[in-house]
Amino acid sequence: MTLWQIILLASILVMATKLLGYLVPPRVLEAPSAARTAELTTVALLSALIVVQTIGDGQGIAIDARLPALVVAAGLFALRVPFILVIVAAAATAAGLRAFGWG
């Protein structure tokens, strides 16, 4: 199989899965457990993406200026600081650490 055949097959499977979602009866989706599962799955997938993008480096782990910037951002979010200030503080943290030669 070529790369393009794999991409086309994956695209067809994703579209079929999405279309199958329309066949699910509304009463199933309105159940509290289904809604809660959908919410938690979204949070889990986003968290995993953030971790992989922060410390992932190909097949290994890289600890560089992104990790302290993420910790600063998480701390500011916990303090309910406005989003734009969280972004500026995290970027400044990463830039400062890189200016001092870390990462």
C-alpha beads as a LAMMPS data file, in Angstrom:
LAMMPS data file: protein, C-alpha beads

103 atoms
102 bonds

1 atom types
1 bond types

-500.0 500.0 xlo xhi
-500.0 500.0 ylo yhi
-500.0 500.0 zlo zhi

Masses

1 110.0

Atoms # bond

1 1 1 0.000 0.000 0.000
2 1 1 1.245 3.454 -0.831
3 1 1 1.089 6.402 1.515
4 1 1 -1.744 7.988 -0.461
5 1 1 -3.795 4.808 -0.319
6 1 1 -3.390 4.721 3.449
7 1 1 -4.425 8.382 3.709
8 1 1 -7.496 7.789 1.545
9 1 1 -8.475 4.696 3.519
10 1 1 -8.075 6.531 6.822
11 1 1 -10.148 9.436 5.489
12 1 1 -12.923 7.091 4.405
13 1 1 -12.923 5.386 7.807
14 1 1 -13.089 8.718 9.627
15 1 1 -15.990 9.876 7.432
16 1 1 -17.824 6.576 7.947
17 1 1 -17.400 6.846 11.707
18 1 1 -18.724 10.389 11.633
19 1 1 -21.742 9.364 9.546
20 1 1 -22.471 6.481 11.931
21 1 1 -22.830 9.062 14.677
22 1 1 -25.985 10.361 12.985
23 1 1 -27.584 6.935 13.385
24 1 1 -27.364 7.054 17.183
25 1 1 -30.821 7.786 18.647
26 1 1 -31.103 11.205 20.377
27 1 1 -32.271 9.629 23.653
28 1 1 -28.890 7.889 23.971
29 1 1 -26.997 11.155 23.513
30 1 1 -29.206 13.009 25.996
31 1 1 -28.363 10.612 28.814
32 1 1 -26.272 12.248 31.559
33 1 1 -23.619 9.542 31.401
34 1 1 -23.071 10.051 27.664
35 1 1 -22.736 13.809 28.069
36 1 1 -20.304 13.418 30.964
37 1 1 -18.237 10.874 29.036
38 1 1 -18.030 13.217 26.040
39 1 1 -16.891 16.101 28.258
40 1 1 -14.232 14.043 30.028
41 1 1 -12.959 12.521 26.780
42 1 1 -12.466 15.976 25.307
43 1 1 -10.491 17.143 28.336
44 1 1 -8.382 13.976 28.381
45 1 1 -7.512 14.222 24.686
46 1 1 -6.606 17.900 24.939
47 1 1 -4.458 17.241 28.020
48 1 1 -2.646 14.415 26.258
49 1 1 -2.007 16.623 23.231
50 1 1 -0.561 19.372 25.435
51 1 1 1.764 16.943 27.225
52 1 1 2.963 15.325 23.998
53 1 1 3.622 18.698 22.373
54 1 1 5.371 20.033 25.485
55 1 1 7.772 17.212 26.348
56 1 1 7.741 15.070 23.208
57 1 1 10.758 15.044 20.919
58 1 1 10.354 12.416 18.230
59 1 1 10.602 9.109 20.066
60 1 1 12.018 10.592 23.266
61 1 1 11.342 13.155 25.947
62 1 1 12.835 16.639 25.885
63 1 1 12.795 18.840 28.957
64 1 1 13.322 22.398 27.767
65 1 1 11.844 25.881 28.283
66 1 1 8.351 24.732 27.281
67 1 1 7.822 22.748 30.477
68 1 1 8.358 25.629 32.944
69 1 1 6.220 27.841 30.682
70 1 1 3.430 25.263 30.914
71 1 1 3.768 25.157 34.707
72 1 1 3.536 28.968 34.856
73 1 1 0.450 28.901 32.618
74 1 1 -1.225 26.211 34.728
75 1 1 -0.521 28.152 37.918
76 1 1 -1.957 31.341 36.474
77 1 1 -5.035 29.490 35.227
78 1 1 -5.525 28.135 38.745
79 1 1 -5.468 31.721 39.998
80 1 1 -8.049 32.657 37.318
81 1 1 -5.815 35.202 35.628
82 1 1 -7.173 36.488 32.272
83 1 1 -6.192 34.329 29.305
84 1 1 -4.125 36.951 27.485
85 1 1 -1.983 37.504 30.577
86 1 1 -1.444 33.754 30.920
87 1 1 -0.206 33.599 27.321
88 1 1 2.111 36.591 27.797
89 1 1 3.533 35.219 31.052
90 1 1 4.117 31.746 29.626
91 1 1 5.766 33.173 26.513
92 1 1 7.942 35.461 28.627
93 1 1 8.961 32.523 30.809
94 1 1 9.987 30.429 27.820
95 1 1 11.761 33.360 26.147
96 1 1 13.622 34.249 29.351
97 1 1 14.811 30.691 29.878
98 1 1 15.907 30.407 26.265
99 1 1 17.762 33.726 26.543
100 1 1 19.724 32.261 29.456
101 1 1 20.590 29.249 27.313
102 1 1 18.111 26.673 28.551
103 1 1 16.347 24.863 25.766

Bonds

1 1 1 2
2 1 2 3
3 1 3 4
4 1 4 5
5 1 5 6
6 1 6 7
7 1 7 8
8 1 8 9
9 1 9 10
10 1 10 11
11 1 11 12
12 1 12 13
13 1 13 14
14 1 14 15
15 1 15 16
16 1 16 17
17 1 17 18
18 1 18 19
19 1 19 20
20 1 20 21
21 1 21 22
22 1 22 23
23 1 23 24
24 1 24 25
25 1 25 26
26 1 26 27
27 1 27 28
28 1 28 29
29 1 29 30
30 1 30 31
31 1 31 32
32 1 32 33
33 1 33 34
34 1 34 35
35 1 35 36
36 1 36 37
37 1 37 38
38 1 38 39
39 1 39 40
40 1 40 41
41 1 41 42
42 1 42 43
43 1 43 44
44 1 44 45
45 1 45 46
46 1 46 47
47 1 47 48
48 1 48 49
49 1 49 50
50 1 50 51
51 1 51 52
52 1 52 53
53 1 53 54
54 1 54 55
55 1 55 56
56 1 56 57
57 1 57 58
58 1 58 59
59 1 59 60
60 1 60 61
61 1 61 62
62 1 62 63
63 1 63 64
64 1 64 65
65 1 65 66
66 1 66 67
67 1 67 68
68 1 68 69
69 1 69 70
70 1 70 71
71 1 71 72
72 1 72 73
73 1 73 74
74 1 74 75
75 1 75 76
76 1 76 77
77 1 77 78
78 1 78 79
79 1 79 80
80 1 80 81
81 1 81 82
82 1 82 83
83 1 83 84
84 1 84 85
85 1 85 86
86 1 86 87
87 1 87 88
88 1 88 89
89 1 89 90
90 1 90 91
91 1 91 92
92 1 92 93
93 1 93 94
94 1 94 95
95 1 95 96
96 1 96 97
97 1 97 98
98 1 98 99
99 1 99 100
100 1 100 101
101 1 101 102
102 1 102 103
